Amino acid sequence: TGDTVYFTAHKTVAGKIVSVSAMQTETSEFSMNENMYVTAPYPGYTDYYVTIEAMAEKVNNVYTIDNNSIAVGNTLNMRTDAFAGEATIWSVEEVNAK
């Protein structure tokens, strides 16, 4: 935690990491016994959830950071000094509105 996160394309600051958690990756598969799709662990893979705190501009209920739209479902290409990768935004919370 505490690492600065950068938008890869623009090399601008996205925010700071305030927490990281890991969960076993899951997949959906069809169960012939239950005749329905069930959730099952996906061995060898882990999902990481990274919480980033950032200053964003809000206009018409759309958040932006340096012209990057921040919305659930959007994909971010980001990096820190320790890692780089693509991430899907799972949630957006407004902590201190101005």
KAWOWO-V412423 format. One record per pair of residues at least 24 apart in sequence whose C-alpha atoms are under 10 Angstrom apart, sorted by sequence separation. I is the first residue (numbers start at 1). GAP is how many residues later the second one is. D is the distance in Angstrom with one decimal. If there is no record, write none. Layout:
# KAWOWO-V412423
i = <I/I>
gap = <GAP/GAP>
d = <D/D>
This chain:
# KAWOWO-V412423
i = <22/23/24/22/23/21/22/23/21/22/20/21/22/20/21/63/19/20/21/19/20/63/18/19/20/17/18/19/16/17/18/19/16/17/18/15/16/17/18/58/15/16/17/50/14/15/16/49/51/56/14/15/16/48/49/50/51/55/58/14/15/49/50/51/52/53/54/55/57/58/13/14/15/49/51/53/54/55/56/57/13/14/53/55/5/4/5/1/3/4/5/1/2/14/15/1/2/14/13/14/12/13/12/14/10/10/7/10/7/7/14/17/14/16/13/14/12/13/9/10/11/13/8/9/10/11/7/8/9/6/7/8/9/6/7/8/6/7/8/5/6/7/5/6/4/5/6/3/4/5/8/3/4/5/7/8/3/4/5/6/8/3/5>
gap = <24/24/24/25/25/26/26/26/27/27/28/28/28/29/29/29/30/30/30/31/31/31/32/32/32/33/33/33/34/34/34/34/35/35/35/36/36/36/36/36/37/37/37/37/38/38/38/38/38/38/39/39/39/39/39/39/39/39/39/40/40/40/40/40/40/40/40/40/40/40/41/41/41/41/41/41/41/41/41/41/42/42/42/42/47/48/48/49/49/49/49/50/50/50/50/51/51/51/52/52/53/53/54/54/56/57/58/58/59/61/62/63/64/64/65/65/66/66/67/67/67/67/68/68/68/68/69/69/69/70/70/70/70/71/71/71/72/72/72/73/73/73/74/74/75/75/75/76/76/76/76/77/77/77/77/77/78/78/78/78/78/79/79>
d = <6.5/5.3/8.8/5.7/6.4/8.4/4.5/8.1/5.7/6.2/6.9/5.2/8.9/5.6/6.7/8.9/8.1/4.6/8.7/5.9/6.3/9.6/7.8/5.2/9.1/6.8/5.7/7.4/10.0/5.8/5.8/9.4/8.4/4.5/6.5/9.6/5.3/6.4/10.0/9.7/5.9/5.4/9.0/9.2/8.1/5.5/6.6/9.2/9.8/9.3/8.5/4.4/9.9/9.5/9.7/9.6/9.9/9.9/9.1/6.5/7.3/9.6/9.9/9.4/9.8/9.5/10.0/9.9/9.7/9.5/8.8/8.4/9.4/8.8/9.7/9.9/9.8/9.4/9.6/9.6/10.0/9.1/9.0/9.8/7.9/8.9/9.7/9.0/9.5/9.8/9.6/9.1/9.3/10.0/9.0/9.3/9.8/6.7/8.5/8.0/9.1/8.3/7.3/8.9/8.7/9.7/9.5/9.4/9.1/8.5/9.8/9.5/8.1/9.5/9.5/9.4/9.7/9.7/9.6/9.9/8.8/9.8/8.5/7.3/9.7/8.9/7.4/5.5/8.1/9.9/6.1/4.9/9.9/8.5/4.6/6.1/5.4/6.7/9.3/6.5/5.3/9.2/5.7/6.3/8.5/5.0/9.3/9.8/6.0/8.4/8.2/6.6/8.0/9.9/9.8/8.7/7.7/10.0/9.5/9.3/9.4/8.5/9.3>
